[in-house]
Amino acid sequence: MDVDEAWRQGSIVWYRRGGVGQSLEREVRAIDPNLCPDPPSGKERPQPMLATAAESTPEKGPSVWIYLVGGARFK
């Protein structure tokens, strides 16, 4: 079982998964750490792609006017 944290308190094993703490009263043979590899350093991390101004500006099409009853209009 993968948990965030586990510890023994007497004969009871406590564990925390997803911010919720629970206990086990059954036999637990061992609690082994699950070590994750270190995060990559700043040099190995890929740089995010930045959009240029030309790519982020939408193309302007023809204007459309909508005329409402009563003479009001909007673009």
CHARMM-style PDB file with segment names, atoms N, HN, CA, C and O in Angstrom:
ATOM      1  N   MET     1       0.859  -1.160   0.000  1.00  0.00      PROA
ATOM      2  CA  MET     1       0.000   0.000   0.000  1.00  0.00      PROA
ATOM      3  C   MET     1       0.909   1.228   0.000  1.00  0.00      PROA
ATOM      4  O   MET     1       1.827   1.318   0.815  1.00  0.00      PROA
ATOM      5  N   ASP     2       0.660   2.173  -0.909  1.00  0.00      PROA
ATOM      6  HN  ASP     2      -0.086   2.100  -1.571  1.00  0.00      PROA
ATOM      7  CA  ASP     2       1.427   3.417  -0.951  1.00  0.00      PROA
ATOM      8  C   ASP     2       0.726   4.465  -0.087  1.00  0.00      PROA
ATOM      9  O   ASP     2      -0.462   4.740  -0.254  1.00  0.00      PROA
ATOM     10  N   VAL     3       1.487   5.037   0.834  1.00  0.00      PROA
ATOM     11  HN  VAL     3       2.453   4.813   0.970  1.00  0.00      PROA
ATOM     12  CA  VAL     3       0.948   6.069   1.718  1.00  0.00      PROA
ATOM     13  C   VAL     3       1.922   7.236   1.755  1.00  0.00      PROA
ATOM     14  O   VAL     3       3.080   7.103   1.357  1.00  0.00      PROA
ATOM     15  N   ASP     4       1.444   8.388   2.237  1.00  0.00      PROA
ATOM     16  HN  ASP     4       0.504   8.496   2.560  1.00  0.00      PROA
ATOM     17  CA  ASP     4       2.297   9.564   2.350  1.00  0.00      PROA
ATOM     18  C   ASP     4       3.271   9.437   3.520  1.00  0.00      PROA
ATOM     19  O   ASP     4       4.429   9.843   3.425  1.00  0.00      PROA
ATOM     20  N   GLU     5       2.782   8.864   4.631  1.00  0.00      PROA
ATOM     21  HN  GLU     5       1.841   8.534   4.709  1.00  0.00      PROA
ATOM     22  CA  GLU     5       3.598   8.766   5.848  1.00  0.00      PROA
ATOM     23  C   GLU     5       3.092   7.582   6.670  1.00  0.00      PROA
ATOM     24  O   GLU     5       1.889   7.326   6.704  1.00  0.00      PROA
ATOM     25  N   ALA     6       3.990   6.862   7.330  1.00  0.00      PROA
ATOM     26  HN  ALA     6       4.968   7.071   7.303  1.00  0.00      PROA
ATOM     27  CA  ALA     6       3.597   5.737   8.189  1.00  0.00      PROA
ATOM     28  C   ALA     6       4.504   5.683   9.396  1.00  0.00      PROA
ATOM     29  O   ALA     6       5.693   5.989   9.304  1.00  0.00      PROA
ATOM     30  N   TRP     7       3.937   5.288  10.546  1.00  0.00      PROA
ATOM     31  HN  TRP     7       2.971   5.040  10.621  1.00  0.00      PROA
ATOM     32  CA  TRP     7       4.725   5.163  11.763  1.00  0.00      PROA
ATOM     33  C   TRP     7       4.035   4.178  12.701  1.00  0.00      PROA
ATOM     34  O   TRP     7       2.839   3.909  12.584  1.00  0.00      PROA
ATOM     35  N   ARG     8       4.825   3.646  13.639  1.00  0.00      PROA
ATOM     36  HN  ARG     8       5.796   3.864  13.734  1.00  0.00      PROA
ATOM     37  CA  ARG     8       4.309   2.710  14.648  1.00  0.00      PROA
ATOM     38  C   ARG     8       4.151   3.448  15.965  1.00  0.00      PROA
ATOM     39  O   ARG     8       4.977   4.278  16.343  1.00  0.00      PROA
ATOM     40  N   GLN     9       3.071   3.121  16.646  1.00  0.00      PROA
ATOM     41  HN  GLN     9       2.400   2.446  16.339  1.00  0.00      PROA
ATOM     42  CA  GLN     9       2.846   3.659  17.986  1.00  0.00      PROA
ATOM     43  C   GLN     9       2.394   2.483  18.840  1.00  0.00      PROA
ATOM     44  O   GLN     9       1.211   2.149  18.892  1.00  0.00      PROA
ATOM     45  N   GLY    10       3.359   1.866  19.507  1.00  0.00      PROA
ATOM     46  HN  GLY    10       4.321   2.138  19.465  1.00  0.00      PROA
ATOM     47  CA  GLY    10       3.078   0.642  20.243  1.00  0.00      PROA
ATOM     48  C   GLY    10       2.884  -0.499  19.255  1.00  0.00      PROA
ATOM     49  O   GLY    10       3.745  -0.746  18.411  1.00  0.00      PROA
ATOM     50  N   SER    11       1.756  -1.193  19.358  1.00  0.00      PROA
ATOM     51  HN  SER    11       1.057  -0.992  20.044  1.00  0.00      PROA
ATOM     52  CA  SER    11       1.486  -2.284  18.423  1.00  0.00      PROA
ATOM     53  C   SER    11       0.607  -1.838  17.255  1.00  0.00      PROA
ATOM     54  O   SER    11       0.298  -2.643  16.376  1.00  0.00      PROA
ATOM     55  N   ILE    12       0.202  -0.574  17.235  1.00  0.00      PROA
ATOM     56  HN  ILE    12       0.453   0.079  17.949  1.00  0.00      PROA
ATOM     57  CA  ILE    12      -0.671  -0.040  16.184  1.00  0.00      PROA
ATOM     58  C   ILE    12       0.171   0.710  15.163  1.00  0.00      PROA
ATOM     59  O   ILE    12       1.067   1.473  15.523  1.00  0.00      PROA
ATOM     60  N   VAL    13      -0.122   0.486  13.894  1.00  0.00      PROA
ATOM     61  HN  VAL    13      -0.850  -0.134  13.602  1.00  0.00      PROA
ATOM     62  CA  VAL    13       0.549   1.201  12.806  1.00  0.00      PROA
ATOM     63  C   VAL    13      -0.392   2.284  12.307  1.00  0.00      PROA
ATOM     64  O   VAL    13      -1.537   2.014  11.944  1.00  0.00      PROA
ATOM     65  N   TRP    14       0.108   3.512  12.293  1.00  0.00      PROA
ATOM     66  HN  TRP    14       1.038   3.731  12.588  1.00  0.00      PROA
ATOM     67  CA  TRP    14      -0.654   4.652  11.792  1.00  0.00      PROA
ATOM     68  C   TRP    14      -0.093   5.032  10.432  1.00  0.00      PROA
ATOM     69  O   TRP    14       1.108   4.913  10.187  1.00  0.00      PROA
ATOM     70  N   TYR    15      -0.972   5.489   9.554  1.00  0.00      PROA
ATOM     71  HN  TYR    15      -1.947   5.586   9.754  1.00  0.00      PROA
ATOM     72  CA  TYR    15      -0.518   5.967   8.253  1.00  0.00      PROA
ATOM     73  C   TYR    15      -1.383   7.138   7.804  1.00  0.00      PROA
ATOM     74  O   TYR    15      -2.528   7.300   8.226  1.00  0.00      PROA
ATOM     75  N   ARG    16      -0.787   7.948   6.932  1.00  0.00      PROA
ATOM     76  HN  ARG    16       0.143   7.817   6.590  1.00  0.00      PROA
ATOM     77  CA  ARG    16      -1.487   9.109   6.400  1.00  0.00      PROA
ATOM     78  C   ARG    16      -1.473   9.001   4.878  1.00  0.00      PROA
ATOM     79  O   ARG    16      -0.415   8.864   4.265  1.00  0.00      PROA
ATOM     80  N   ARG    17      -2.647   9.064   4.285  1.00  0.00      PROA
ATOM     81  HN  ARG    17      -3.506   9.175   4.784  1.00  0.00      PROA
ATOM     82  CA  ARG    17      -2.771   9.022   2.830  1.00  0.00      PROA
ATOM     83  C   ARG    17      -3.776  10.092   2.413  1.00  0.00      PROA
ATOM     84  O   ARG    17      -4.927  10.076   2.849  1.00  0.00      PROA
ATOM     85  N   GLY    18      -3.335  11.018   1.568  1.00  0.00      PROA
ATOM     86  HN  GLY    18      -2.400  11.031   1.214  1.00  0.00      PROA
ATOM     87  CA  GLY    18      -4.232  12.070   1.097  1.00  0.00      PROA
ATOM     88  C   GLY    18      -4.708  13.000   2.187  1.00  0.00      PROA
ATOM     89  O   GLY    18      -5.810  13.540   2.091  1.00  0.00      PROA
ATOM     90  N   GLY    19      -3.905  13.208   3.234  1.00  0.00      PROA
ATOM     91  HN  GLY    19      -3.009  12.770   3.313  1.00  0.00      PROA
ATOM     92  CA  GLY    19      -4.265  14.116   4.315  1.00  0.00      PROA
ATOM     93  C   GLY    19      -5.160  13.491   5.382  1.00  0.00      PROA
ATOM     94  O   GLY    19      -5.550  14.172   6.330  1.00  0.00      PROA
ATOM     95  N   VAL    20      -5.492  12.202   5.243  1.00  0.00      PROA
ATOM     96  HN  VAL    20      -5.174  11.649   4.473  1.00  0.00      PROA
ATOM     97  CA  VAL    20      -6.350  11.523   6.212  1.00  0.00      PROA
ATOM     98  C   VAL    20      -5.524  10.483   6.947  1.00  0.00      PROA
ATOM     99  O   VAL    20      -4.891   9.633   6.322  1.00  0.00      PROA
ATOM    100  N   GLY    21      -5.528  10.547   8.277  1.00  0.00      PROA
ATOM    101  HN  GLY    21      -6.042  11.237   8.786  1.00  0.00      PROA
ATOM    102  CA  GLY    21      -4.790   9.585   9.086  1.00  0.00      PROA
ATOM    103  C   GLY    21      -5.679   8.421   9.495  1.00  0.00      PROA
ATOM    104  O   GLY    21      -6.826   8.621   9.896  1.00  0.00      PROA
ATOM    105  N   GLN    22      -5.147   7.194   9.393  1.00  0.00      PROA
ATOM    106  HN  GLN    22      -4.216   7.032   9.068  1.00  0.00      PROA
ATOM    107  CA  GLN    22      -5.885   5.993   9.780  1.00  0.00      PROA
ATOM    108  C   GLN    22      -4.939   5.046  10.499  1.00  0.00      PROA
ATOM    109  O   GLN    22      -3.720   5.213  10.454  1.00  0.00      PROA
ATOM    110  N   SER    23      -5.506   4.059  11.157  1.00  0.00      PROA
ATOM    111  HN  SER    23      -6.496   3.923  11.194  1.00  0.00      PROA
ATOM    112  CA  SER    23      -4.681   3.102  11.878  1.00  0.00      PROA
ATOM    113  C   SER    23      -4.972   1.684  11.411  1.00  0.00      PROA
ATOM    114  O   SER    23      -6.051   1.388  10.899  1.00  0.00      PROA
ATOM    115  N   LEU    24      -3.984   0.814  11.600  1.00  0.00      PROA
ATOM    116  HN  LEU    24      -3.107   1.055  12.016  1.00  0.00      PROA
ATOM    117  CA  LEU    24      -4.115  -0.612  11.319  1.00  0.00      PROA
ATOM    118  C   LEU    24      -3.796  -1.363  12.595  1.00  0.00      PROA
ATOM    119  O   LEU    24      -2.773  -1.103  13.229  1.00  0.00      PROA
ATOM    120  N   GLU    25      -4.650  -2.281  12.977  1.00  0.00      PROA
ATOM    121  HN  GLU    25      -5.481  -2.492  12.462  1.00  0.00      PROA
ATOM    122  CA  GLU    25      -4.364  -3.086  14.154  1.00  0.00      PROA
ATOM    123  C   GLU    25      -3.903  -4.474  13.768  1.00  0.00      PROA
ATOM    124  O   GLU    25      -3.555  -5.266  14.644  1.00  0.00      PROA
ATOM    125  N   ARG    26      -3.891  -4.795  12.483  1.00  0.00      PROA
ATOM    126  HN  ARG    26      -4.174  -4.151  11.772  1.00  0.00      PROA
ATOM    127  CA  ARG    26      -3.399  -6.097  12.049  1.00  0.00      PROA
ATOM    128  C   ARG    26      -1.880  -6.080  11.970  1.00  0.00      PROA
ATOM    129  O   ARG    26      -1.262  -5.020  12.065  1.00  0.00      PROA
ATOM    130  N   GLU    27      -1.286  -7.238  11.799  1.00  0.00      PROA
ATOM    131  HN  GLU    27      -1.788  -8.099  11.722  1.00  0.00      PROA
ATOM    132  CA  GLU    27       0.169  -7.352  11.775  1.00  0.00      PROA
ATOM    133  C   GLU    27       0.750  -6.686  10.522  1.00  0.00      PROA
ATOM    134  O   GLU    27       0.287  -6.908   9.402  1.00  0.00      PROA
ATOM    135  N   VAL    28       1.768  -5.873  10.749  1.00  0.00      PROA
ATOM    136  HN  VAL    28       2.144  -5.693  11.658  1.00  0.00      PROA
ATOM    137  CA  VAL    28       2.497  -5.248   9.647  1.00  0.00      PROA
ATOM    138  C   VAL    28       3.935  -5.720   9.771  1.00  0.00      PROA
ATOM    139  O   VAL    28       4.580  -5.492  10.795  1.00  0.00      PROA
ATOM    140  N   ARG    29       4.438  -6.371   8.740  1.00  0.00      PROA
ATOM    141  HN  ARG    29       3.915  -6.556   7.909  1.00  0.00      PROA
ATOM    142  CA  ARG    29       5.792  -6.926   8.796  1.00  0.00      PROA
ATOM    143  C   ARG    29       6.859  -5.844   8.692  1.00  0.00      PROA
ATOM    144  O   ARG    29       7.846  -5.872   9.427  1.00  0.00      PROA
ATOM    145  N   ALA    30       6.666  -4.897   7.790  1.00  0.00      PROA
ATOM    146  HN  ALA    30       5.864  -4.874   7.193  1.00  0.00      PROA
ATOM    147  CA  ALA    30       7.692  -3.869   7.602  1.00  0.00      PROA
ATOM    148  C   ALA    30       7.077  -2.624   6.995  1.00  0.00      PROA
ATOM    149  O   ALA    30       6.058  -2.678   6.306  1.00  0.00      PROA
ATOM    150  N   ILE    31       7.722  -1.505   7.269  1.00  0.00      PROA
ATOM    151  HN  ILE    31       8.549  -1.462   7.829  1.00  0.00      PROA
ATOM    152  CA  ILE    31       7.373  -0.235   6.638  1.00  0.00      PROA
ATOM    153  C   ILE    31       8.612   0.196   5.870  1.00  0.00      PROA
ATOM    154  O   ILE    31       9.629   0.547   6.468  1.00  0.00      PROA
ATOM    155  N   ASP    32       8.527   0.168   4.549  1.00  0.00      PROA
ATOM    156  HN  ASP    32       7.701  -0.117   4.063  1.00  0.00      PROA
ATOM    157  CA  ASP    32       9.670   0.500   3.701  1.00  0.00      PROA
ATOM    158  C   ASP    32       9.453   1.859   3.046  1.00  0.00      PROA
ATOM    159  O   ASP    32       8.361   2.144   2.554  1.00  0.00      PROA
ATOM    160  N   PRO    33      10.493   2.703   3.038  1.00  0.00      PROA
ATOM    161  CA  PRO    33      10.355   3.993   2.359  1.00  0.00      PROA
ATOM    162  C   PRO    33      10.350   3.802   0.839  1.00  0.00      PROA
ATOM    163  O   PRO    33      11.066   2.955   0.305  1.00  0.00      PROA
ATOM    164  N   ASN    34       9.550   4.582   0.176  1.00  0.00      PROA
ATOM    165  HN  ASN    34       8.968   5.269   0.610  1.00  0.00      PROA
ATOM    166  CA  ASN    34       9.483   4.581  -1.277  1.00  0.00      PROA
ATOM    167  C   ASN    34      10.166   5.862  -1.737  1.00  0.00      PROA
ATOM    168  O   ASN    34       9.537   6.918  -1.802  1.00  0.00      PROA
ATOM    169  N   LEU    35      11.445   5.768  -2.052  1.00  0.00      PROA
ATOM    170  HN  LEU    35      11.956   4.911  -1.999  1.00  0.00      PROA
ATOM    171  CA  LEU    35      12.222   6.956  -2.390  1.00  0.00      PROA
ATOM    172  C   LEU    35      12.061   7.292  -3.863  1.00  0.00      PROA
ATOM    173  O   LEU    35      12.286   6.454  -4.736  1.00  0.00      PROA
ATOM    174  N   CYS    36      11.671   8.525  -4.121  1.00  0.00      PROA
ATOM    175  HN  CYS    36      11.488   9.206  -3.412  1.00  0.00      PROA
ATOM    176  CA  CYS    36      11.538   9.017  -5.493  1.00  0.00      PROA
ATOM    177  C   CYS    36      12.863   9.634  -5.912  1.00  0.00      PROA
ATOM    178  O   CYS    36      13.584  10.157  -5.063  1.00  0.00      PROA
ATOM    179  N   PRO    37      13.205   9.589  -7.198  1.00  0.00      PROA
ATOM    180  CA  PRO    37      14.441  10.242  -7.649  1.00  0.00      PROA
ATOM    181  C   PRO    37      14.332  11.746  -7.464  1.00  0.00      PROA
ATOM    182  O   PRO    37      13.242  12.317  -7.494  1.00  0.00      PROA
ATOM    183  N   ASP    38      15.492  12.378  -7.270  1.00  0.00      PROA
ATOM    184  HN  ASP    38      16.378  11.914  -7.246  1.00  0.00      PROA
ATOM    185  CA  ASP    38      15.520  13.822  -7.090  1.00  0.00      PROA
ATOM    186  C   ASP    38      15.008  14.517  -8.343  1.00  0.00      PROA
ATOM    187  O   ASP    38      15.216  14.024  -9.452  1.00  0.00      PROA
ATOM    188  N   PRO    39      14.333  15.669  -8.178  1.00  0.00      PROA
ATOM    189  CA  PRO    39      13.875  16.404  -9.357  1.00  0.00      PROA
ATOM    190  C   PRO    39      15.078  16.918 -10.142  1.00  0.00      PROA
ATOM    191  O   PRO    39      16.125  17.181  -9.551  1.00  0.00      PROA
ATOM    192  N   PRO    40      14.951  17.064 -11.449  1.00  0.00      PROA
ATOM    193  CA  PRO    40      16.087  17.522 -12.249  1.00  0.00      PROA
ATOM    194  C   PRO    40      16.503  18.928 -11.856  1.00  0.00      PROA
ATOM    195  O   PRO    40      15.681  19.740 -11.431  1.00  0.00      PROA
ATOM    196  N   SER    41      17.794  19.204 -12.004  1.00  0.00      PROA
ATOM    197  HN  SER    41      18.462  18.545 -12.349  1.00  0.00      PROA
ATOM    198  CA  SER    41      18.291  20.537 -11.666  1.00  0.00      PROA
ATOM    199  C   SER    41      17.818  21.540 -12.708  1.00  0.00      PROA
ATOM    200  O   SER    41      17.239  21.159 -13.726  1.00  0.00      PROA
ATOM    201  N   GLY    42      18.063  22.809 -12.457  1.00  0.00      PROA
ATOM    202  HN  GLY    42      18.533  23.118 -11.631  1.00  0.00      PROA
ATOM    203  CA  GLY    42      17.613  23.877 -13.341  1.00  0.00      PROA
ATOM    204  C   GLY    42      18.182  23.771 -14.743  1.00  0.00      PROA
ATOM    205  O   GLY    42      17.540  24.204 -15.700  1.00  0.00      PROA
ATOM    206  N   LYS    43      19.388  23.198 -14.888  1.00  0.00      PROA
ATOM    207  HN  LYS    43      19.910  22.847 -14.110  1.00  0.00      PROA
ATOM    208  CA  LYS    43      20.012  23.097 -16.202  1.00  0.00      PROA
ATOM    209  C   LYS    43      19.333  22.033 -17.058  1.00  0.00      PROA
ATOM    210  O   LYS    43      19.258  22.182 -18.277  1.00  0.00      PROA
ATOM    211  N   GLU    44      18.841  20.969 -16.444  1.00  0.00      PROA
ATOM    212  HN  GLU    44      18.902  20.847 -15.453  1.00  0.00      PROA
ATOM    213  CA  GLU    44      18.242  19.874 -17.191  1.00  0.00      PROA
ATOM    214  C   GLU    44      16.756  20.087 -17.459  1.00  0.00      PROA
ATOM    215  O   GLU    44      16.175  19.411 -18.309  1.00  0.00      PROA
ATOM    216  N   ARG    45      16.146  21.009 -16.750  1.00  0.00      PROA
ATOM    217  HN  ARG    45      16.618  21.557 -16.060  1.00  0.00      PROA
ATOM    218  CA  ARG    45      14.726  21.250 -16.886  1.00  0.00      PROA
ATOM    219  C   ARG    45      14.424  21.922 -18.223  1.00  0.00      PROA
ATOM    220  O   ARG    45      15.088  22.904 -18.555  1.00  0.00      PROA
ATOM    221  N   PRO    46      13.460  21.446 -19.002  1.00  0.00      PROA
ATOM    222  CA  PRO    46      13.137  22.101 -20.273  1.00  0.00      PROA
ATOM    223  C   PRO    46      12.497  23.460 -20.038  1.00  0.00      PROA
ATOM    224  O   PRO    46      11.723  23.644 -19.099  1.00  0.00      PROA
ATOM    225  N   GLN    47      12.828  24.398 -20.897  1.00  0.00      PROA
ATOM    226  HN  GLN    47      13.457  24.249 -21.660  1.00  0.00      PROA
ATOM    227  CA  GLN    47      12.279  25.738 -20.787  1.00  0.00      PROA
ATOM    228  C   GLN    47      10.897  25.784 -21.425  1.00  0.00      PROA
ATOM    229  O   GLN    47      10.689  25.168 -22.471  1.00  0.00      PROA
ATOM    230  N   PRO    48       9.946  26.496 -20.825  1.00  0.00      PROA
ATOM    231  CA  PRO    48       8.613  26.584 -21.411  1.00  0.00      PROA
ATOM    232  C   PRO    48       8.655  27.400 -22.707  1.00  0.00      PROA
ATOM    233  O   PRO    48       9.448  28.330 -22.849  1.00  0.00      PROA
ATOM    234  N   MET    49       7.799  27.034 -23.627  1.00  0.00      PROA
ATOM    235  HN  MET    49       7.155  26.278 -23.512  1.00  0.00      PROA
ATOM    236  CA  MET    49       7.746  27.752 -24.891  1.00  0.00      PROA
ATOM    237  C   MET    49       6.894  28.995 -24.699  1.00  0.00      PROA
ATOM    238  O   MET    49       5.790  28.922 -24.158  1.00  0.00      PROA
ATOM    239  N   LEU    50       7.401  30.124 -25.139  1.00  0.00      PROA
ATOM    240  HN  LEU    50       8.298  30.183 -25.579  1.00  0.00      PROA
ATOM    241  CA  LEU    50       6.683  31.385 -25.032  1.00  0.00      PROA
ATOM    242  C   LEU    50       6.096  31.747 -26.384  1.00  0.00      PROA
ATOM    243  O   LEU    50       6.771  31.644 -27.409  1.00  0.00      PROA
ATOM    244  N   ALA    51       4.852  32.166 -26.386  1.00  0.00      PROA
ATOM    245  HN  ALA    51       4.304  32.249 -25.554  1.00  0.00      PROA
ATOM    246  CA  ALA    51       4.199  32.560 -27.627  1.00  0.00      PROA
ATOM    247  C   ALA    51       4.658  33.964 -28.009  1.00  0.00      PROA
ATOM    248  O   ALA    51       4.797  34.836 -27.152  1.00  0.00      PROA
ATOM    249  N   THR    52       4.887  34.168 -29.277  1.00  0.00      PROA
ATOM    250  HN  THR    52       4.774  33.459 -29.973  1.00  0.00      PROA
ATOM    251  CA  THR    52       5.247  35.507 -29.740  1.00  0.00      PROA
ATOM    252  C   THR    52       3.986  36.322 -29.940  1.00  0.00      PROA
ATOM    253  O   THR    52       2.885  35.773 -29.977  1.00  0.00      PROA
ATOM    254  N   ALA    53       4.140  37.620 -30.069  1.00  0.00      PROA
ATOM    255  HN  ALA    53       5.034  38.067 -30.039  1.00  0.00      PROA
ATOM    256  CA  ALA    53       2.989  38.500 -30.234  1.00  0.00      PROA
ATOM    257  C   ALA    53       2.223  38.171 -31.507  1.00  0.00      PROA
ATOM    258  O   ALA    53       0.995  38.258 -31.526  1.00  0.00      PROA
ATOM    259  N   ALA    54       2.921  37.797 -32.563  1.00  0.00      PROA
ATOM    260  HN  ALA    54       3.918  37.726 -32.548  1.00  0.00      PROA
ATOM    261  CA  ALA    54       2.253  37.486 -33.827  1.00  0.00      PROA
ATOM    262  C   ALA    54       1.397  36.227 -33.696  1.00  0.00      PROA
ATOM    263  O   ALA    54       0.326  36.150 -34.298  1.00  0.00      PROA
ATOM    264  N   GLU    55       1.843  35.252 -32.930  1.00  0.00      PROA
ATOM    265  HN  GLU    55       2.714  35.314 -32.441  1.00  0.00      PROA
ATOM    266  CA  GLU    55       1.094  34.013 -32.771  1.00  0.00      PROA
ATOM    267  C   GLU    55      -0.117  34.182 -31.868  1.00  0.00      PROA
ATOM    268  O   GLU    55      -1.133  33.517 -32.071  1.00  0.00      PROA
ATOM    269  N   SER    56      -0.028  35.065 -30.866  1.00  0.00      PROA
ATOM    270  HN  SER    56       0.797  35.605 -30.701  1.00  0.00      PROA
ATOM    271  CA  SER    56      -1.107  35.184 -29.898  1.00  0.00      PROA
ATOM    272  C   SER    56      -2.215  36.129 -30.352  1.00  0.00      PROA
ATOM    273  O   SER    56      -3.297  36.102 -29.766  1.00  0.00      PROA
ATOM    274  N   THR    57      -1.996  36.965 -31.371  1.00  0.00      PROA
ATOM    275  HN  THR    57      -1.117  36.986 -31.847  1.00  0.00      PROA
ATOM    276  CA  THR    57      -3.020  37.889 -31.830  1.00  0.00      PROA
ATOM    277  C   THR    57      -3.909  37.188 -32.854  1.00  0.00      PROA
ATOM    278  O   THR    57      -3.412  36.679 -33.859  1.00  0.00      PROA
ATOM    279  N   PRO    58      -5.209  37.157 -32.609  1.00  0.00      PROA
ATOM    280  CA  PRO    58      -6.092  36.512 -33.577  1.00  0.00      PROA
ATOM    281  C   PRO    58      -6.231  37.373 -34.831  1.00  0.00      PROA
ATOM    282  O   PRO    58      -6.100  38.596 -34.779  1.00  0.00      PROA
ATOM    283  N   GLU    59      -6.495  36.723 -35.943  1.00  0.00      PROA
ATOM    284  HN  GLU    59      -6.602  35.729 -35.986  1.00  0.00      PROA
ATOM    285  CA  GLU    59      -6.696  37.459 -37.186  1.00  0.00      PROA
ATOM    286  C   GLU    59      -8.040  38.152 -37.140  1.00  0.00      PROA
ATOM    287  O   GLU    59      -9.026  37.591 -36.664  1.00  0.00      PROA
ATOM    288  N   LYS    60      -8.071  39.379 -37.638  1.00  0.00      PROA
ATOM    289  HN  LYS    60      -7.269  39.835 -38.025  1.00  0.00      PROA
ATOM    290  CA  LYS    60      -9.318  40.132 -37.648  1.00  0.00      PROA
ATOM    291  C   LYS    60     -10.030  39.882 -38.959  1.00  0.00      PROA
ATOM    292  O   LYS    60      -9.469  40.078 -40.038  1.00  0.00      PROA
ATOM    293  N   GLY    61     -11.268  39.447 -38.851  1.00  0.00      PROA
ATOM    294  HN  GLY    61     -11.723  39.287 -37.975  1.00  0.00      PROA
ATOM    295  CA  GLY    61     -12.095  39.199 -40.025  1.00  0.00      PROA
ATOM    296  C   GLY    61     -12.980  40.413 -40.291  1.00  0.00      PROA
ATOM    297  O   GLY    61     -12.811  41.464 -39.673  1.00  0.00      PROA
ATOM    298  N   PRO    62     -13.906  40.261 -41.196  1.00  0.00      PROA
ATOM    299  CA  PRO    62     -14.802  41.383 -41.486  1.00  0.00      PROA
ATOM    300  C   PRO    62     -15.715  41.664 -40.291  1.00  0.00      PROA
ATOM    301  O   PRO    62     -16.088  40.753 -39.552  1.00  0.00      PROA
ATOM    302  N   SER    63     -16.062  42.917 -40.117  1.00  0.00      PROA
ATOM    303  HN  SER    63     -15.759  43.658 -40.718  1.00  0.00      PROA
ATOM    304  CA  SER    63     -16.945  43.324 -39.028  1.00  0.00      PROA
ATOM    305  C   SER    63     -18.374  42.902 -39.339  1.00  0.00      PROA
ATOM    306  O   SER    63     -18.790  42.910 -40.498  1.00  0.00      PROA
ATOM    307  N   VAL    64     -19.114  42.539 -38.319  1.00  0.00      PROA
ATOM    308  HN  VAL    64     -18.776  42.532 -37.378  1.00  0.00      PROA
ATOM    309  CA  VAL    64     -20.513  42.157 -38.468  1.00  0.00      PROA
ATOM    310  C   VAL    64     -21.330  43.078 -37.577  1.00  0.00      PROA
ATOM    311  O   VAL    64     -21.092  43.165 -36.372  1.00  0.00      PROA
ATOM    312  N   TRP    65     -22.289  43.761 -38.174  1.00  0.00      PROA
ATOM    313  HN  TRP    65     -22.482  43.691 -39.153  1.00  0.00      PROA
ATOM    314  CA  TRP    65     -23.184  44.631 -37.419  1.00  0.00      PROA
ATOM    315  C   TRP    65     -24.513  43.926 -37.246  1.00  0.00      PROA
ATOM    316  O   TRP    65     -25.047  43.357 -38.198  1.00  0.00      PROA
ATOM    317  N   ILE    66     -25.051  43.959 -36.034  1.00  0.00      PROA
ATOM    318  HN  ILE    66     -24.618  44.421 -35.260  1.00  0.00      PROA
ATOM    319  CA  ILE    66     -26.352  43.378 -35.746  1.00  0.00      PROA
ATOM    320  C   ILE    66     -27.299  44.527 -35.413  1.00  0.00      PROA
ATOM    321  O   ILE    66     -27.062  45.299 -34.485  1.00  0.00      PROA
ATOM    322  N   TYR    67     -28.380  44.623 -36.193  1.00  0.00      PROA
ATOM    323  HN  TYR    67     -28.573  43.996 -36.947  1.00  0.00      PROA
ATOM    324  CA  TYR    67     -29.375  45.678 -35.995  1.00  0.00      PROA
ATOM    325  C   TYR    67     -30.552  45.105 -35.227  1.00  0.00      PROA
ATOM    326  O   TYR    67     -31.110  44.075 -35.606  1.00  0.00      PROA
ATOM    327  N   LEU    68     -30.924  45.774 -34.153  1.00  0.00      PROA
ATOM    328  HN  LEU    68     -30.471  46.610 -33.846  1.00  0.00      PROA
ATOM    329  CA  LEU    68     -32.036  45.338 -33.325  1.00  0.00      PROA
ATOM    330  C   LEU    68     -33.265  46.181 -33.623  1.00  0.00      PROA
ATOM    331  O   LEU    68     -33.158  47.289 -34.148  1.00  0.00      PROA
ATOM    332  N   VAL    69     -34.430  45.647 -33.284  1.00  0.00      PROA
ATOM    333  HN  VAL    69     -34.517  44.747 -32.858  1.00  0.00      PROA
ATOM    334  CA  VAL    69     -35.672  46.392 -33.442  1.00  0.00      PROA
ATOM    335  C   VAL    69     -35.598  47.615 -32.539  1.00  0.00      PROA
ATOM    336  O   VAL    69     -35.240  47.499 -31.367  1.00  0.00      PROA
ATOM    337  N   GLY    70     -35.927  48.761 -33.062  1.00  0.00      PROA
ATOM    338  HN  GLY    70     -36.218  48.855 -34.014  1.00  0.00      PROA
ATOM    339  CA  GLY    70     -35.867  49.985 -32.276  1.00  0.00      PROA
ATOM    340  C   GLY    70     -34.677  50.831 -32.694  1.00  0.00      PROA
ATOM    341  O   GLY    70     -34.519  51.945 -32.194  1.00  0.00      PROA
ATOM    342  N   GLY    71     -33.834  50.340 -33.593  1.00  0.00      PROA
ATOM    343  HN  GLY    71     -33.961  49.435 -33.998  1.00  0.00      PROA
ATOM    344  CA  GLY    71     -32.727  51.129 -34.113  1.00  0.00      PROA
ATOM    345  C   GLY    71     -31.377  50.887 -33.449  1.00  0.00      PROA
ATOM    346  O   GLY    71     -30.368  51.423 -33.907  1.00  0.00      PROA
ATOM    347  N   ALA    72     -31.334  50.100 -32.388  1.00  0.00      PROA
ATOM    348  HN  ALA    72     -32.153  49.664 -32.016  1.00  0.00      PROA
ATOM    349  CA  ALA    72     -30.047  49.846 -31.743  1.00  0.00      PROA
ATOM    350  C   ALA    72     -29.219  48.899 -32.605  1.00  0.00      PROA
ATOM    351  O   ALA    72     -29.770  48.053 -33.309  1.00  0.00      PROA
ATOM    352  N   ARG    73     -27.909  49.041 -32.549  1.00  0.00      PROA
ATOM    353  HN  ARG    73     -27.462  49.728 -31.977  1.00  0.00      PROA
ATOM    354  CA  ARG    73     -27.030  48.171 -33.282  1.00  0.00      PROA
ATOM    355  C   ARG    73     -25.761  47.948 -32.467  1.00  0.00      PROA
ATOM    356  O   ARG    73     -25.406  48.765 -31.617  1.00  0.00      PROA
ATOM    357  N   PHE    74     -25.093  46.853 -32.730  1.00  0.00      PROA
ATOM    358  HN  PHE    74     -25.381  46.190 -33.421  1.00  0.00      PROA
ATOM    359  CA  PHE    74     -23.789  46.625 -32.107  1.00  0.00      PROA
ATOM    360  C   PHE    74     -22.938  45.788 -33.030  1.00  0.00      PROA
ATOM    361  O   PHE    74     -23.445  45.040 -33.867  1.00  0.00      PROA
ATOM    362  N   LYS    75     -21.655  45.921 -32.867  1.00  0.00      PROA
ATOM    363  HN  LYS    75     -21.244  46.528 -32.187  1.00  0.00      PROA
ATOM    364  CA  LYS    75     -20.672  45.275 -33.720  1.00  0.00      PROA
ATOM    365  C   LYS    75     -20.308  43.918 -33.194  1.00  0.00      PROA
ATOM    366  OT1 LYS    75     -19.485  43.224 -33.792  1.00  0.00      PROA
TER     367      LYS     75
END
